[in-house]
Amino acid sequence: MKFHPITLDGRYVRLEPISQSHHDEVCEAISDGELWKIFTTMVPKVEHVEKFITMAQKANETGDGLTFATVDKISGKIAGSTRFMNTNLCYKRTEIGFTFLSRSFQKTVANTEAKLLMLSHAFETHDLNRVEFITDFLNEKSRRAILRLGAKEEGLLRNHIVMPDGRVRDSVVYSIINSEWPNVKENLLGKIKS
């Protein structure tokens, strides 16, 4: 069993499998806020977006992951990107990560609805047991956002990743499991409606 490219459509955002046709708008999204300069993230620089999309498409084709362009349905603009990654469907688990949103779409409903769509797809379409989120220990903003989704903090992975600037990062692991999903879903729906 593998992920197959699919478009996930919500009220405010649409998640489309990323392709080179999204290149220029992804560049615009990461330029809004110069997201590659945030030292706790791994957002590609504008000159590396083509490679970023090519690698994402390869994962999409093999079914090992699924990378989306996050499209704001009101403006039609690409707000950012997010993906399923480190997936093992035999063990019924995946990770949602590599998420970034342009500064203009941060603190909007875009991320909440994107996560609702992805979690629904993971738990309801693929009947997964577990969805993980892993972020930099120093990224307080991301850590708070993951907790607001309803994920539970599980622990610290020390010296987990070497960042683009050479810093060795500690990562924090969070998860949502299938028995928690109904309450998490209700919470996310409430956030979107309010």
C-alpha positions in Angstrom: 0.0 0.0 0.0 1.3 3.4 -1.0 0.2 7.0 -1.1 -1.2 8.0 -4.4 -1.2 11.6 -5.6 -4.5 13.2 -4.7 -5.9 16.7 -4.4 -7.4 17.4 -0.9 -10.0 20.1 -1.1 -11.3 22.1 1.8 -13.3 25.3 2.3 -10.3 27.6 2.5 -7.4 25.7 1.1 -6.7 23.1 -1.6 -3.7 20.8 -1.3 -2.5 19.9 -4.8 0.4 17.4 -5.5 3.3 19.7 -6.1 4.7 20.0 -9.6 7.1 22.3 -11.5 4.0 24.3 -12.6 4.0 25.6 -9.0 7.6 26.7 -9.1 7.2 30.5 -9.5 4.4 30.7 -6.9 6.4 28.6 -4.4 9.3 31.0 -4.9 6.9 33.9 -4.2 5.6 32.2 -1.1 9.0 31.6 0.4 10.1 35.1 -0.5 7.2 36.6 1.5 9.1 36.6 4.8 12.4 35.2 3.4 11.5 31.9 5.0 14.9 30.3 4.2 16.5 32.7 6.7 14.6 31.2 9.6 17.4 29.1 11.2 15.1 26.6 12.8 13.6 25.5 9.5 14.8 23.9 6.3 12.9 25.9 3.7 14.7 26.0 0.4 16.3 29.1 -1.0 14.6 30.4 -4.1 17.4 29.1 -6.3 16.9 25.6 -4.9 13.1 25.4 -5.4 13.4 23.5 -8.7 15.4 20.8 -6.9 13.0 20.8 -4.0 10.0 20.2 -6.3 11.9 17.5 -8.3 12.7 15.6 -5.2 9.2 15.9 -3.9 7.8 14.6 -7.2 10.1 11.6 -7.0 8.6 10.8 -3.6 5.1 11.3 -5.0 5.8 8.9 -7.9 7.1 6.1 -5.6 4.4 6.6 -3.1 6.9 7.0 -0.3 5.6 10.4 0.5 3.2 13.0 -0.9 4.1 16.7 -1.2 1.4 19.3 -1.7 1.3 22.9 -2.8 -1.0 24.7 -0.3 -3.4 26.9 -2.4 -5.5 29.6 -0.8 -8.9 29.2 -2.4 -9.9 32.8 -2.0 -6.9 34.4 -3.7 -5.8 31.4 -5.8 -2.3 32.0 -4.5 0.1 29.3 -3.3 0.4 29.9 0.5 3.2 27.3 1.0 3.8 23.6 1.0 3.4 20.6 3.3 4.0 16.8 3.0 3.5 13.3 4.1 7.0 11.9 4.6 8.9 9.0 6.3 5.8 7.0 5.6 5.5 3.3 6.4 2.1 2.2 5.4 2.8 -1.4 6.4 3.3 -0.2 9.9 0.4 2.2 9.4 2.3 5.4 10.2 3.4 8.6 8.5 4.9 12.0 9.4 3.5 15.3 8.4 6.3 17.8 8.0 8.4 20.1 5.8 5.5 22.6 6.2 6.0 26.2 5.4 3.6 29.1 4.8 4.4 32.6 3.5 4.3 35.3 6.1 1.0 36.6 4.7 -0.7 33.2 5.4 0.8 32.6 8.9 -1.7 32.8 11.7 -4.6 32.2 9.3 -6.9 29.2 8.9 -4.6 27.9 6.1 -2.4 25.7 8.2 -5.2 24.4 10.4 -7.4 23.4 7.5 -4.4 21.9 5.7 -3.6 19.7 8.7 -7.3 18.7 9.0 -7.3 17.6 5.4 -4.1 15.6 5.8 -5.0 14.0 9.1 -8.5 13.1 7.7 -6.7 11.5 4.7 -4.3 9.6 6.9 -6.8 8.3 9.5 -9.9 7.9 7.4 -8.7 7.0 3.9 -5.5 5.0 4.9 -6.7 3.9 8.3 -3.3 4.7 9.9 -2.5 4.2 13.5 -0.2 7.1 14.0 0.8 10.5 12.5 4.0 12.1 13.7 5.2 15.7 13.7 8.9 16.4 14.3 10.3 19.9 14.8 13.4 21.7 16.0 13.6 22.0 19.8 14.4 25.7 19.4 11.3 26.3 17.1 8.9 27.5 19.8 6.4 28.8 17.2 6.2 25.4 15.5 6.0 23.5 18.8 3.1 25.6 20.0 1.3 25.2 16.6 1.7 21.4 16.8 0.3 21.3 20.3 -2.7 23.5 19.2 -3.5 20.8 16.6 -4.0 18.3 19.4 -0.8 16.3 19.1 1.0 14.9 22.2 4.6 15.6 22.9 6.5 12.3 23.1 10.2 13.2 23.6 13.4 14.6 22.4 15.7 13.2 19.7 19.2 14.5 20.6 21.6 15.4 17.9 19.0 14.4 15.4 19.6 16.5 12.3 22.4 18.6 10.8 20.8 21.9 9.7 21.9 23.7 6.5 24.1 26.1 8.5 25.9 23.1 10.1 24.1 23.4 13.5 23.3 20.0 15.0 19.7 20.2 16.1 17.7 18.4 18.7 14.2 17.5 17.6 11.0 17.1 19.5 8.6 14.3 18.5 4.8 14.7 18.6 2.0 12.4 17.5 -1.7 11.9 17.1 -2.9 8.3 17.2 -6.1 6.9 15.7 -8.0 6.7 19.0 -7.4 10.4 19.5 -8.4 11.4 16.0 -12.2 11.9 16.6 -11.5 14.5 19.4 -8.7 16.1 17.4 -10.9 16.4 14.4 -13.7 18.0 16.3 -11.2 20.5 17.8 -9.8 21.4 14.4 -13.3 21.8 12.9 -14.1 24.1 15.8 -11.0 26.2 15.1 -11.9 26.5 11.4 -15.5 27.6 12.1 -14.6 30.2 14.7 
